[in-house]
Amino acid sequence: MYVCVCVCVCLSVIEGGRWSAGVGVGWVGAASLTHVLSHTCPLSHMSSLTHVLSHTCPLSHMSSLSQTNFSIAVLNVGAPAAGMNAAVRSAVRVGLTQGHHMLVVHDGFDGLAEGKIKECSWADVSGWTSLGGSQLGTKRTLPGKYYEEISATITKFGIHALLIIGGFEAFMGGLEMVEGRAKYEELCIPLIIIPATVSNNVPGSDFSVGADTALNTITSTCDRIKQSAAGTKRRVFIIETMGGYCGYLATLAGLASGADAAYIYEDNFSIHDLKINVEHLTEKMKTTVKRGLILRNEKANAHYSTDFIYNLYSEEGKGVFDCRKNVLGHMQQVGELGDTIYKCKLLLLL
């Protein structure tokens, strides 16, 4: 008997030519779900609601699901990203509704090598949707030096497939797992990579879990900083964003927040470009908009660092404007989960 808090919302019932909705909340058992709904959810088309529930609420059918004896292990690899936990939750619950045995691996490939694995139930991932970071733990370690240990773990736990949720390190880890198949036949299992990184730099993907949340965090922070600059007058802020060698965050955040310039790795810039931007800001201070906003990707240039650009702007703008710098850092890895719907859909498409 599975017990849950059931909240049912149905917006597809038409009564008297108008859309209507019914909402019911109550503690229910799996066997009595429909009975409770008949008393708590005042909808005229209970048959339609029962049909919807059969597709959206697997708790009423969990006891009768046919088991496939197919075991899937889920792990996080790389830096934390907002939405990793929601992605794990979706993967586990989708797998369970298909009748698979779902396993979770703690601490990435390190945990896979050390056997830090446990079977995961529906309730184990309850409430993970809104949690930031990684509940499973995530590391950047690649599997190349652990082939033998990982092979033994796969055999011990009877793992038939690996679902790796992570960024560029997850992609590289997947490649190394494929390379290891020539020597270790245990590694010849299906591998699925779900891109989850604020950098949005996983090859072969257009968008990754966590990138939208990070972008919204940067944009909202830039808006607040602009308010400070507008109040102080004649002030320029230099803001460093994450992203590694990918300028996605700096570029999109610069466009969204109306930045004066964005320095990224993909677009080479020189001291001449910096000089032109300083001159632009000098002229801008003569207008009614007496503020400036500059974004720099963390690895835009090995020599023109955030400190270098800050010192250059401070010296060249002396007497016209002053400068402040702000390194946003790890606050970009957490925030309001703006891409929750996307990450859930991504898992459902697998």
N, C-alpha and C positions, 0 to 999 in steps of 0.2 A: 504493500500500500504506500503510494507516494503522496505526501502532503505538501500543499503549496498555498501561497496566497494568490488567488486567481483574480486578475483584473481584465475584464473583457470589454472591448470597445468595438462596436459594429456601426459603420457609417453607410452601409450599403443597403439599408432597408428603406423602402419608400412607403409612407403611410399617408393616404389622402393627398397624393401629389406632392408631398414635401419630404425632404430628407429628414430622417430622425435618427437618434442615437440612444443607445442604452448602455449603462455602465454598471457593473456589479462587482463588489469586492467581498470576499469571504474566505474563511479557512475551509478547504474542501479536501476530500480524499479522491483518489483517481477514479474509483468505481462510481462515486456519486457526483461527479462533475456536472453532468447534464442536469441531474435532478436539482442541484443547488442553483444552477443558472436559471432554471425555469422560475425560481422564486426571487432571484436577485437581479435578473437582467430583463426588464420589461420590454421585450421586443416581440412583435407580432409574428415574426417568421422564425420560430425556434429551429425549424428544419434547416433553414439557411445558415443559422448560427452554428448548429452542430456540424454542418459541412465545413464551415470555415475553421472551426476548432480542430477538426480532424487533420487539417493541413498546417495549422499554426501552433497548436498546443499539444505536443507529443506526449505530455504527461498522462493523458487519458489512455494512451496506447502503449506506454513504455513496457508494461508487463507482457504484452503480446507480441512485441517486436521479434522478428526472426533474426537470430544471431548469425553473423557471417563468419565468425572465427577469424576475422581479418583485423590485425592489430596495427594501429597507426600511432606513431610517436610524434608529439608536437614539442618544439623547442624554440627558444629565442636566441638569436645570435647578433652580435654587434652592439652599438650604443642604444640606450633606451629611446623609445619614441612614443609619443602620446598615441594611444589606440592599440598598442601591442596586446594589452590584456583583453580588450574587446575582441581582437582578432582570435586570440586563443580560445576565448569563450565561444565564439561562433563556430570555430573549427571543432571543438569538443562536442558541442551540442548537435551540430549537423552530422558528425560522425556517429553519435549515439542514436540519432533518429534513423540512420541507415543500418543500424544493427552491428556496428563495428565496436571493437574494444579500443578505447581511447587511452593512451598513455601520455603523461607529461614528463618532460625532462628538465631538471633544474640545472642552472649554470651552463647552458649552451653545450658546446662540444666537450668541454671539460666534464660536465655532468654525464654526458653520454658515455664517455670513456670510463668514468668511475662508477657507473651504474646507478646514478641518482635519478631513478625512475619510479613512478608510481601510477597505478591505474586511476583514472579520473572519472568521476560520476557527474551527473547533471547538476547536483547541488554544490559540488566542489568549486564550480566557476560562477556561482551565483553572486551577483553584485559587482562583477569585474568590468562591466561596460564603462563605468565612469571613473575607474581607477587609472591613474597615470603610472608611468614607469613600467616595470616588469615584475609581476608577481612570481614568475618562475625563476627570475634571475637571468641575466644575460652577460656574456663575455665576448671579447673579440677573438678569442683563441680559434685557430683553424685546425681542422682534423688531421692534417698531413702526418703529424708525429704520433698520432694515436690510432693508426689503422688497426693494429692488432687488438688493442683494448676495445675499440668500437665494434669490431667484428665479433668479439666474444660477447659483448653486451647485447648485440642484435640477436645472436643465437640464444642467449640465456633467457631473454624476455620475449622471444618469438616475434620480433618486430617485422612487419611486412612492408611498411612504407614510412618515410620520414616527411613531415611537414615542417619546414624551416621558415620561421617568421623573423625577418631582420633586414639589414641594409646591405651595403657592399660586401661586408665580411660574410654574410649569409650566402651571397652569390659566389664568392670565391671559395667558401667552404663546400658548396655544392659541386663546384668544378673539381676540387681536390677529392671529394668522395667518388666522383666518376673516374678520375685518374687511378684511384686505388683499386678499382674493380679488376684490373689486370692481374693483381696479385691476391686479392681477397674476394672470393666469390660471395661472401656474406654481404658485401656492399652492393651487390647487383639487385637492388630493390628500388622501387619508384621513389623519386625525390621531387618535392614540390617546394618552390621558393615563393613566399608571399613578401613582396617588397614592403618593408616597414622602417623608414628612416626619415628624419627631418630634412636630410640633404637632398632627397629625391634624385639619387644618383645610381640607382640599380640598373645595369645594362638590360636592354630589352623591355623596359617598362616606361610608361608615360607618366605615371603618378604613383606615389607610395603612401602607405598609411603613416600618418604623423606629420606629413609635409604641410597639409592644409592648416592643422592646428598650430604648427610653428609659425607659419606665415601670418596667421591672424594674430598671434601673440606679438610678433615683431611690429606689425602694422599698428596695432592698438598702442604699443609702447611708443612708437614714433609719433603718433598723434598726441600723446601726452607730453612728450618732449617738445614738440612744436608749440604747444600751449605755453610751456615754460619759456621757450625762446622768444615767443611773441610778447610775453609780458616783460621780459628783461630788456629787449631791443638790442640790436647789433650783436647778436650772438650766433655762433655756428656750432652745431653739434656733429661730432664724428662718431658714428655708431658701427660697431663690429658685429656681424652676424655669423652664425654657424653655416655649415654647408660643405666643409672640406674643400675640394677642388671644383665643386659645382656651384655656380652662381645663381641658382634658381631662387633661393630665399632673398638674397640681396637685390636681385633684379625686380622680382615681383613686388617685394615690399617697397622698393624705391618708387615703382610706378603707383602703387596704391596710396602711399603716404605723400607723394609729391616731392620727392627728394631732388636736390639739385644735381647730384651725381651718385653713381653706384660703381664701385671698383670691384671687378670680378676676375677670376683666373682666366676665363675663356677669352676675354677682351684685353689684350695687352695694353698697358699704358706706360707712359714715360714721364720724366720730370717736366717735360714740355706740356703734357696734358694737365698735370697738377698745377702748373703755372697759369694755364688758361682758366682753370676752375677757380683759382684764387682771384684772378682779375674779374671773373664773372660775379663772384660774391661781393667784391669791392664795389662794383657798379650797382649791384642789387641793393646794397645798403643805402644808396642815394634815393631809392624809391620808397613807397609806403610799406613795402614788405621787408622789414628790417630783421630778417632771420635767415638761417641757412641750415640745411640738413644733408649730410653726406653719409652714405652707407658703404661699408667695405666688407667683402667676404673674407673670412678668417685666413684663407690661404690664397688671396688674390695675387700677392707678389712676395717673394722671399725677402726682398730688400726694402720695398716700400711698405713697411709695417704700419699698423694703426698708430703706434707711438710716433713714427717718422712723419706720417701725414699730419698728425696733431701738432707736432712741433713746427712743421713747415707752415701750416696755416696760421698758427699763433704768431710766428715771427713775421710773415709776410702781411698779415692783417693787422699788425700792431698799429693802434691809433684809429683804426677803422672799425674793426670788430674783434671780439675775443672768442676763444674756443673752449669747448668742453668735449670730453670723450666719454663714451659709454660702451662697455663690453657686455652685451646681453647674456652671454654664457649659457648655462644649463637651464635657465628659465624657459628657453625655447623648446625644451623637451617635454614640458608639461603645460597644462592650460585647459580651457574648455574644449572638449573633444568635438571639434567642428566636422570631422570626417567619419563620425560613427556609422552613419548610414552607408557610406562608401565601403568601409571595411567589412561590414556585415554582408553587403551584396557581393563583395569580392570572394568571400568564402563560399557563398551559396552557388557561385558560378563554377566551382571546382567539380 
